[in-house]
């Protein structure tokens, strides 16, 4: 990936997730692997080397937005802790198994979340999963039924429980 392409991807990340997200997702000192479409457009950006070799950071959709992989979620969580939807302990086994997070288990939610946004699902300051918000922040707080976040990628429950 050349410098110009990295800067373009950083600009998109800053727009979608907030200022500084591009640097958090695509650090200058890291070698990234890019899977491209037949037309040459970046489709997936992966870690290349190190302990996270081959882990997906993001996918770049035809709509011009990123979808987070667990590695990308981890990077945003470490840098900002947001955009996050916090769920209760009772949700851990389900969310870490890749099942959706339901509104009745949402404990806290960032005010700016809108339906369709890429979000982090957390519990007790621990990242559980990444996914797509199905409801607005207000609806997640107010509703007692329905899917709040469709989980795309998650840590296993064992990995979550073994973190310090």
N, CA and C atoms as a LAMMPS dump frame, in Angstrom:
ITEM: TIMESTEP
0
ITEM: NUMBER OF ATOMS
492
ITEM: BOX BOUNDS ff ff ff
-5.0000000000000000e+02 5.0000000000000000e+02
-5.0000000000000000e+02 5.0000000000000000e+02
-5.0000000000000000e+02 5.0000000000000000e+02
ITEM: ATOMS id mol type element x y z
1 1 1 N 0.852 -1.163 0
2 1 2 C 0 0 0
3 1 3 C 0.905 1.235 0
4 2 1 N 0.672 2.116 -0.962
5 2 2 C 1.495 3.322 -1.012
6 2 3 C 0.966 4.383 -0.051
7 3 1 N 1.775 5.399 0.15
8 3 2 C 1.448 6.445 1.123
9 3 3 C 0.144 7.166 0.78
10 4 1 N -0.075 7.445 -0.493
11 4 2 C -1.291 8.137 -0.925
12 4 3 C -2.542 7.333 -0.622
13 5 1 N -2.478 6.031 -0.866
14 5 2 C -3.631 5.187 -0.583
15 5 3 C -3.886 5.105 0.922
16 6 1 N -2.829 4.99 1.721
17 6 2 C -2.981 4.957 3.176
18 6 3 C -3.653 6.245 3.661
19 7 1 N -3.24 7.376 3.103
20 7 2 C -3.828 8.666 3.502
21 7 3 C -5.31 8.744 3.112
22 8 1 N -5.672 8.228 1.943
23 8 2 C -7.084 8.218 1.524
24 8 3 C -7.915 7.361 2.47
25 9 1 N -7.389 6.183 2.811
26 9 2 C -8.112 5.3 3.728
27 9 3 C -8.224 5.926 5.119
28 10 1 N -7.183 6.624 5.546
29 10 2 C -7.227 7.31 6.842
30 10 3 C -8.302 8.397 6.846
31 11 1 N -8.412 9.125 5.748
32 11 2 C -9.416 10.183 5.646
33 11 3 C -10.822 9.604 5.767
34 12 1 N -11.058 8.487 5.11
35 12 2 C -12.361 7.831 5.187
36 12 3 C -12.639 7.388 6.624
37 13 1 N -11.646 6.795 7.285
38 13 2 C -11.812 6.339 8.669
39 13 3 C -12.089 7.518 9.601
40 14 1 N -11.381 8.633 9.408
41 14 2 C -11.624 9.819 10.234
42 14 3 C -13.041 10.335 10.053
43 15 1 N -13.521 10.323 8.82
44 15 2 C -14.884 10.773 8.55
45 15 3 C -15.905 9.84 9.204
46 16 1 N -15.698 8.543 9.077
47 16 2 C -16.669 7.568 9.574
48 16 3 C -16.637 7.41 11.095
49 17 1 N -15.446 7.379 11.699
50 17 2 C -15.318 7.067 13.124
51 17 3 C -14.871 8.24 13.986
52 18 1 N -14.414 9.324 13.386
53 18 2 C -13.961 10.482 14.143
54 18 3 C -12.481 10.74 13.952
55 19 1 N -12.085 11.95 14.238
56 19 2 C -10.7 12.379 14.061
57 19 3 C -9.728 11.466 14.801
58 20 1 N -8.69 11.045 14.106
59 20 2 C -7.669 10.173 14.677
60 20 3 C -7.895 8.698 14.419
61 21 1 N -9.071 8.325 13.952
62 21 2 C -9.37 6.908 13.703
63 21 3 C -8.498 6.339 12.592
64 22 1 N -8.198 7.137 11.59
65 22 2 C -7.366 6.669 10.486
66 22 3 C -5.977 6.269 10.944
67 23 1 N -5.399 7.064 11.819
68 23 2 C -4.073 6.735 12.348
69 23 3 C -4.136 5.52 13.269
70 24 1 N -5.219 5.367 13.996
71 24 2 C -5.373 4.2 14.879
72 24 3 C -5.527 2.916 14.069
73 25 1 N -6.291 2.977 12.981
74 25 2 C -6.527 1.784 12.164
75 25 3 C -5.343 1.452 11.262
76 26 1 N -4.72 2.477 10.707
77 26 2 C -3.659 2.281 9.717
78 26 3 C -2.394 3.034 10.112
79 27 1 N -1.679 2.577 11.149
80 27 2 C -0.464 3.286 11.582
81 27 3 C 0.603 3.315 10.485
82 28 1 N 1.367 4.389 10.475
83 28 2 C 2.38 4.589 9.439
84 28 3 C 3.486 3.548 9.488
85 29 1 N 3.8 3.043 10.67
86 29 2 C 4.936 2.132 10.821
87 29 3 C 4.568 0.66 10.637
88 30 1 N 3.357 0.378 10.194
89 30 2 C 2.915 -0.999 10.049
90 30 3 C 2.74 -1.365 8.569
91 31 1 N 3.164 -2.567 8.229
92 31 2 C 2.937 -3.077 6.89
93 31 3 C 1.546 -3.692 6.851
94 32 1 N 0.749 -3.267 5.889
95 32 2 C -0.613 -3.766 5.752
96 32 3 C -0.748 -4.529 4.447
97 33 1 N -1.559 -5.555 4.476
98 33 2 C -1.847 -6.341 3.282
99 33 3 C -3.213 -5.91 2.763
100 34 1 N -3.317 -5.703 1.459
101 34 2 C -4.565 -5.25 0.864
102 34 3 C -5.059 -6.287 -0.136
103 35 1 N -6.285 -6.749 0.064
104 35 2 C -6.952 -7.619 -0.903
105 35 3 C -7.777 -6.7 -1.788
106 36 1 N -7.591 -6.829 -3.096
107 36 2 C -8.235 -5.913 -4.028
108 36 3 C -9.285 -6.618 -4.886
109 37 1 N -10.223 -5.825 -5.383
110 37 2 C -11.193 -6.332 -6.342
111 37 3 C -10.501 -6.463 -7.691
112 38 1 N -11.166 -7.026 -8.667
113 38 2 C -10.567 -7.171 -9.995
114 38 3 C -10.282 -5.816 -10.631
115 39 1 N -10.991 -4.768 -10.195
116 39 2 C -10.746 -3.425 -10.732
117 39 3 C -9.618 -2.704 -10.002
118 40 1 N -9.096 -3.309 -8.93
119 40 2 C -7.987 -2.714 -8.198
120 40 3 C -8.381 -1.936 -6.961
121 41 1 N -9.683 -1.817 -6.699
122 41 2 C -10.145 -1.093 -5.516
123 41 3 C -9.839 -1.918 -4.263
124 42 1 N -9.366 -1.267 -3.172
125 42 2 C -9.129 -2.029 -1.939
126 42 3 C -10.439 -2.619 -1.425
127 43 1 N -10.409 -3.883 -1.051
128 43 2 C -11.614 -4.544 -0.554
129 43 3 C -11.459 -4.931 0.914
130 44 1 N -10.285 -5.44 1.277
131 44 2 C -10.009 -5.792 2.665
132 44 3 C -8.597 -5.348 3.016
133 45 1 N -8.453 -4.805 4.221
134 45 2 C -7.139 -4.404 4.711
135 45 3 C -6.832 -5.292 5.906
136 46 1 N -5.68 -5.959 5.834
137 46 2 C -5.296 -6.95 6.837
138 46 3 C -3.939 -6.595 7.442
139 47 1 N -3.694 -7.144 8.64
140 47 2 C -2.367 -7.038 9.265
141 47 3 C -1.416 -7.916 8.463
142 48 1 N -0.203 -7.456 8.302
143 48 2 C 0.79 -8.222 7.561
144 48 3 C 2.049 -8.347 8.416
145 49 1 N 2.17 -9.458 9.098
146 49 2 C 3.314 -9.692 9.975
147 49 3 C 2.964 -9.443 11.424
148 50 1 N 3.855 -9.842 12.295
149 50 2 C 3.652 -9.641 13.725
150 50 3 C 2.655 -10.625 14.31
151 51 1 N 2.262 -10.398 15.556
152 51 2 C 1.379 -11.343 16.244
153 51 3 C -0.04 -11.379 15.683
154 52 1 N -0.42 -10.355 14.933
155 52 2 C -1.783 -10.294 14.397
156 52 3 C -1.822 -10.559 12.899
157 53 1 N -0.798 -11.211 12.368
158 53 2 C -0.683 -11.481 10.942
159 53 3 C -1.959 -12.123 10.395
160 54 1 N -2.47 -11.55 9.332
161 54 2 C -3.622 -12.107 8.649
162 54 3 C -4.965 -11.726 9.241
163 55 1 N -4.987 -10.966 10.333
164 55 2 C -6.263 -10.553 10.92
165 55 3 C -6.816 -9.36 10.148
166 56 1 N -8.128 -9.402 9.896
167 56 2 C -8.785 -8.341 9.123
168 56 3 C -8.995 -7.108 9.988
169 57 1 N -8.532 -5.982 9.492
170 57 2 C -8.748 -4.71 10.17
171 57 3 C -10.109 -4.168 9.742
172 58 1 N -10.285 -3.997 8.447
173 58 2 C -11.555 -3.509 7.897
174 58 3 C -11.783 -4.108 6.517
175 59 1 N -13.03 -4.062 6.109
176 59 2 C -13.396 -4.271 4.713
177 59 3 C -13.904 -2.93 4.211
178 60 1 N -13.629 -2.65 2.949
179 60 2 C -14.032 -1.38 2.349
180 60 3 C -15.137 -1.678 1.351
181 61 1 N -16.353 -1.253 1.688
182 61 2 C -17.513 -1.578 0.874
183 61 3 C -17.662 -0.69 -0.345
184 62 1 N -18.498 -1.117 -1.265
185 62 2 C -18.759 -0.331 -2.47
186 62 3 C -19.5 0.965 -2.139
187 63 1 N -20.089 1.044 -0.929
188 63 2 C -20.762 2.265 -0.497
189 63 3 C -19.779 3.297 0.055
190 64 1 N -18.479 2.957 0.083
191 64 2 C -17.469 3.89 0.546
192 64 3 C -17.282 3.914 2.053
193 65 1 N -17.852 2.918 2.752
194 65 2 C -17.733 2.848 4.214
195 65 3 C -16.981 1.586 4.603
196 66 1 N -16.367 1.648 5.774
197 66 2 C -15.669 0.492 6.316
198 66 3 C -16.61 -0.354 7.157
199 67 1 N -16.388 -1.665 7.104
200 67 2 C -16.967 -2.566 8.1
201 67 3 C -15.787 -3.092 8.902
202 68 1 N -15.937 -3.094 10.201
203 68 2 C -14.837 -3.454 11.09
204 68 3 C -14.652 -4.958 11.211
205 69 1 N -13.405 -5.376 11.226
206 69 2 C -13.046 -6.716 11.669
207 69 3 C -12.702 -6.597 13.146
208 70 1 N -12.517 -7.71 13.83
209 70 2 C -12.22 -7.66 15.258
210 70 3 C -10.915 -6.921 15.52
211 71 1 N -9.942 -7.016 14.621
212 71 2 C -8.68 -6.286 14.79
213 71 3 C -8.912 -4.78 14.685
214 72 1 N -9.723 -4.353 13.74
215 72 2 C -10.047 -2.931 13.626
216 72 3 C -10.81 -2.434 14.842
217 73 1 N -11.731 -3.257 15.334
218 73 2 C -12.464 -2.907 16.544
219 73 3 C -11.532 -2.754 17.727
220 74 1 N -10.575 -3.675 17.835
221 74 2 C -9.605 -3.618 18.925
222 74 3 C -8.79 -2.325 18.854
223 75 1 N -8.385 -1.937 17.659
224 75 2 C -7.593 -0.717 17.489
225 75 3 C -8.393 0.526 17.868
226 76 1 N -9.66 0.59 17.457
227 76 2 C -10.495 1.737 17.831
228 76 3 C -10.778 1.742 19.331
229 77 1 N -10.991 0.559 19.893
230 77 2 C -11.252 0.448 21.327
231 77 3 C -10.048 0.927 22.131
232 78 1 N -8.861 0.519 21.719
233 78 2 C -7.638 0.944 22.41
234 78 3 C -7.434 2.451 22.285
235 79 1 N -7.744 3.02 21.13
236 79 2 C -7.506 4.445 20.892
237 79 3 C -8.579 5.344 21.514
238 80 1 N -9.855 4.92 21.44
239 80 2 C -10.956 5.808 21.823
240 80 3 C -11.975 5.194 22.777
241 81 1 N -12.134 3.861 22.734
242 81 2 C -13.188 3.229 23.512
243 81 3 C -14.573 3.451 22.928
244 82 1 N -14.651 3.915 21.732
245 82 2 C -15.939 4.18 21.087
246 82 3 C -15.816 3.977 19.583
247 83 1 N -16.888 3.958 18.836
248 83 2 C -18.295 4.06 19.216
249 83 3 C -18.755 2.751 19.853
250 84 1 N -19.228 2.836 21.082
251 84 2 C -19.48 1.612 21.838
252 84 3 C -20.917 1.475 22.314
253 85 1 N -21.322 0.216 22.374
254 85 2 C -22.573 -0.186 22.996
255 85 3 C -22.176 -1.144 24.115
256 86 1 N -22.45 -0.762 25.362
257 86 2 C -22.1 -1.602 26.51
258 86 3 C -23.299 -2.466 26.882
259 87 1 N -23.053 -3.755 27.026
260 87 2 C -24.103 -4.701 27.401
261 87 3 C -23.782 -5.275 28.785
262 88 1 N -24.787 -5.913 29.402
263 88 2 C -24.598 -6.525 30.702
264 88 3 C -23.874 -7.858 30.616
265 89 1 N -23.398 -8.334 31.778
266 89 2 C -22.657 -9.6 31.859
267 89 3 C -23.427 -10.782 31.281
268 90 1 N -24.754 -10.749 31.392
269 90 2 C -25.56 -11.863 30.892
270 90 3 C -25.455 -12.04 29.375
271 91 1 N -24.992 -11.007 28.686
272 91 2 C -24.859 -11.071 27.227
273 91 3 C -23.534 -11.656 26.759
274 92 1 N -22.54 -11.742 27.638
275 92 2 C -21.203 -12.184 27.231
276 92 3 C -21.217 -13.509 26.481
277 93 1 N -21.834 -14.581 27.01
278 93 2 C -21.754 -15.859 26.282
279 93 3 C -22.415 -15.816 24.9
280 94 1 N -23.426 -14.994 24.744
281 94 2 C -24.127 -14.924 23.463
282 94 3 C -23.36 -14.083 22.446
283 95 1 N -22.933 -12.898 22.867
284 95 2 C -22.229 -11.993 21.958
285 95 3 C -20.888 -12.593 21.536
286 96 1 N -20.164 -13.211 22.463
287 96 2 C -18.872 -13.805 22.103
288 96 3 C -19.034 -15.045 21.241
289 97 1 N -20.243 -15.581 21.199
290 97 2 C -20.544 -16.711 20.319
291 97 3 C -21.027 -16.224 18.95
292 98 1 N -21.033 -14.903 18.751
293 98 2 C -21.424 -14.341 17.459
294 98 3 C -22.901 -14.05 17.326
295 99 1 N -23.646 -14.162 18.417
296 99 2 C -25.079 -13.86 18.373
297 99 3 C -25.288 -12.363 18.595
298 100 1 N -26.405 -11.862 18.119
299 100 2 C -26.689 -10.434 18.172
300 100 3 C -26.886 -9.935 19.599
301 101 1 N -26.66 -8.632 19.793
302 101 2 C -26.887 -7.986 21.082
303 101 3 C -28.288 -7.376 21.063
304 102 1 N -29.085 -7.686 22.059
305 102 2 C -30.47 -7.229 22.115
306 102 3 C -30.615 -5.975 22.97
307 103 1 N -31.587 -5.141 22.608
308 103 2 C -31.796 -3.85 23.257
309 103 3 C -32.023 -3.984 24.762
310 104 1 N -32.714 -4.998 25.201
311 104 2 C -33.013 -5.107 26.631
312 104 3 C -31.769 -5.334 27.49
313 105 1 N -30.642 -5.72 26.873
314 105 2 C -29.406 -5.943 27.62
315 105 3 C -28.41 -4.786 27.494
316 106 1 N -28.773 -3.745 26.746
317 106 2 C -27.895 -2.589 26.575
318 106 3 C -27.896 -1.782 27.871
319 107 1 N -26.694 -1.507 28.391
320 107 2 C -26.552 -0.749 29.64
321 107 3 C -26.152 0.701 29.373
322 108 1 N -25.28 0.904 28.401
323 108 2 C -24.845 2.248 28.01
324 108 3 C -24.64 2.261 26.501
325 109 1 N -24.783 3.446 25.923
326 109 2 C -24.578 3.579 24.483
327 109 3 C -24.107 4.998 24.174
328 110 1 N -23.151 5.123 23.26
329 110 2 C -22.692 6.441 22.829
330 110 3 C -23.842 7.176 22.146
331 111 1 N -23.975 8.447 22.475
332 111 2 C -25.095 9.27 21.997
333 111 3 C -25.188 9.394 20.481
334 112 1 N -24.051 9.333 19.792
335 112 2 C -24.019 9.617 18.356
336 112 3 C -24.344 8.414 17.475
337 113 1 N -24.586 7.27 18.057
338 113 2 C -24.808 6.061 17.249
339 113 3 C -26.151 6.144 16.528
340 114 1 N -26.093 5.827 15.226
341 114 2 C -27.283 5.797 14.374
342 114 3 C -27.425 4.407 13.767
343 115 1 N -28.606 4.039 13.331
344 115 2 C -28.755 2.744 12.662
345 115 3 C -27.825 2.664 11.455
346 116 1 N -27.138 1.532 11.32
347 116 2 C -26.213 1.317 10.212
348 116 3 C -24.773 1.622 10.553
349 117 1 N -24.527 2.284 11.691
350 117 2 C -23.154 2.594 12.095
351 117 3 C -22.416 1.334 12.525
352 118 1 N -21.108 1.323 12.291
353 118 2 C -20.239 0.271 12.801
354 118 3 C -19.94 0.59 14.263
355 119 1 N -20.126 -0.392 15.151
356 119 2 C -19.95 -0.143 16.579
357 119 3 C -19.149 -1.256 17.241
358 120 1 N -18.646 -0.94 18.439
359 120 2 C -17.963 -1.894 19.299
360 120 3 C -18.956 -2.329 20.368
361 121 1 N -18.976 -3.602 20.683
362 121 2 C -19.817 -4.094 21.77
363 121 3 C -18.885 -4.412 22.933
364 122 1 N -19.152 -3.785 24.073
365 122 2 C -18.291 -3.927 25.231
366 122 3 C -19.084 -4.396 26.444
367 123 1 N -18.339 -4.865 27.438
368 123 2 C -18.906 -5.205 28.739
369 123 3 C -17.796 -5.009 29.766
370 124 1 N -18.058 -4.21 30.776
371 124 2 C -17.078 -3.961 31.841
372 124 3 C -15.713 -3.567 31.275
373 125 1 N -15.714 -2.6 30.351
374 125 2 C -14.472 -2.09 29.762
375 125 3 C -13.685 -3.139 28.974
376 126 1 N -14.358 -4.17 28.483
377 126 2 C -13.73 -5.215 27.679
378 126 3 C -14.44 -5.279 26.335
379 127 1 N -13.673 -5.322 25.25
380 127 2 C -14.246 -5.449 23.915
381 127 3 C -14.694 -6.891 23.706
382 128 1 N -15.971 -7.063 23.34
383 128 2 C -16.517 -8.392 23.066
384 128 3 C -16.633 -8.677 21.58
385 129 1 N -17.08 -7.657 20.818
386 129 2 C -17.394 -7.894 19.409
387 129 3 C -17.509 -6.575 18.665
388 130 1 N -17.625 -6.676 17.35
389 130 2 C -17.924 -5.541 16.486
390 130 3 C -19.148 -5.906 15.659
391 131 1 N -19.882 -4.878 15.24
392 131 2 C -21.066 -5.151 14.432
393 131 3 C -21.71 -3.876 13.926
394 132 1 N -22.926 -4.025 13.422
395 132 2 C -23.681 -2.916 12.836
396 132 3 C -24.863 -2.574 13.743
397 133 1 N -24.985 -1.301 14.115
398 133 2 C -26.113 -0.851 14.924
399 133 3 C -27.398 -0.99 14.117
400 134 1 N -28.396 -1.568 14.724
401 134 2 C -29.706 -1.706 14.085
402 134 3 C -30.685 -0.641 14.572
403 135 1 N -30.349 -0.015 15.705
404 135 2 C -31.197 1.006 16.308
405 135 3 C -30.361 2.247 16.605
406 136 1 N -31.029 3.362 16.799
407 136 2 C -30.345 4.576 17.238
408 136 3 C -29.992 4.439 18.715
409 137 1 N -29.142 5.331 19.205
410 137 2 C -28.757 5.309 20.615
411 137 3 C -29.983 5.443 21.517
412 138 1 N -30.881 6.342 21.172
413 138 2 C -32.088 6.547 21.969
414 138 3 C -32.949 5.293 21.99
415 139 1 N -33.125 4.672 20.851
416 139 2 C -33.942 3.462 20.771
417 139 3 C -33.31 2.309 21.553
418 140 1 N -31.967 2.199 21.511
419 140 2 C -31.303 1.135 22.27
420 140 3 C -31.566 1.284 23.762
421 141 1 N -31.595 2.528 24.23
422 141 2 C -31.865 2.762 25.652
423 141 3 C -33.327 2.535 25.995
424 142 1 N -34.224 2.906 25.097
425 142 2 C -35.656 2.9 25.407
426 142 3 C -36.37 1.583 25.12
427 143 1 N -35.904 0.833 24.118
428 143 2 C -36.607 -0.384 23.733
429 143 3 C -36.276 -1.537 24.677
430 144 1 N -37.226 -2.434 24.827
431 144 2 C -37.016 -3.632 25.647
432 144 3 C -37.068 -4.904 24.815
433 145 1 N -37.22 -4.733 23.5
434 145 2 C -37.203 -5.871 22.583
435 145 3 C -36.438 -5.473 21.33
436 146 1 N -36.015 -6.457 20.578
437 146 2 C -35.371 -6.214 19.297
438 146 3 C -33.859 -6.225 19.354
439 147 1 N -33.273 -6.394 18.17
440 147 2 C -31.824 -6.43 18.024
441 147 3 C -31.287 -5.006 18.056
442 148 1 N -30.327 -4.756 18.932
443 148 2 C -29.664 -3.456 19.001
444 148 3 C -28.473 -3.417 18.052
445 149 1 N -27.678 -4.521 18.054
446 149 2 C -26.49 -4.602 17.207
447 149 3 C -26.412 -5.981 16.57
448 150 1 N -26.251 -6.015 15.262
449 150 2 C -25.989 -7.272 14.559
450 150 3 C -24.489 -7.529 14.633
451 151 1 N -24.112 -8.602 15.299
452 151 2 C -22.698 -8.919 15.509
453 151 3 C -22.101 -9.451 14.21
454 152 1 N -20.937 -8.909 13.859
455 152 2 C -20.234 -9.355 12.658
456 152 3 C -19.044 -10.242 13.015
457 153 1 N -18.304 -9.853 14.049
458 153 2 C -17.082 -10.564 14.414
459 153 3 C -16.915 -10.428 15.92
460 154 1 N -16.485 -11.506 16.595
461 154 2 C -16.385 -11.461 18.055
462 154 3 C -15.171 -12.223 18.558
463 155 1 N -14.775 -11.876 19.79
464 155 2 C -13.775 -12.655 20.506
465 155 3 C -14.479 -13.867 21.078
466 156 1 N -13.758 -14.938 21.304
467 156 2 C -14.366 -16.079 21.982
468 156 3 C -14.536 -15.733 23.447
469 157 1 N -15.474 -16.372 24.126
470 157 2 C -15.714 -16.108 25.553
471 157 3 C -14.47 -16.413 26.38
472 158 1 N -13.726 -17.444 26.012
473 158 2 C -12.515 -17.796 26.747
474 158 3 C -11.477 -16.68 26.648
475 159 1 N -11.333 -16.081 25.477
476 159 2 C -10.375 -14.987 25.296
477 159 3 C -10.786 -13.767 26.116
478 160 1 N -12.095 -13.496 26.174
479 160 2 C -12.59 -12.356 26.935
480 160 3 C -12.332 -12.576 28.431
481 161 1 N -12.604 -13.76 28.925
482 161 2 C -12.467 -14.042 30.356
483 161 3 C -11.006 -14.103 30.795
484 162 1 N -10.083 -14.424 29.876
485 162 2 C -8.681 -14.561 30.242
486 162 3 C -7.927 -13.238 30.169
487 163 1 N -8.561 -12.173 29.639
488 163 2 C -7.882 -10.883 29.585
489 163 3 C -7.707 -10.324 30.983
490 164 1 N -6.587 -9.605 31.235
491 164 2 C -6.357 -9.043 32.577
492 164 3 C -7.338 -7.962 32.915
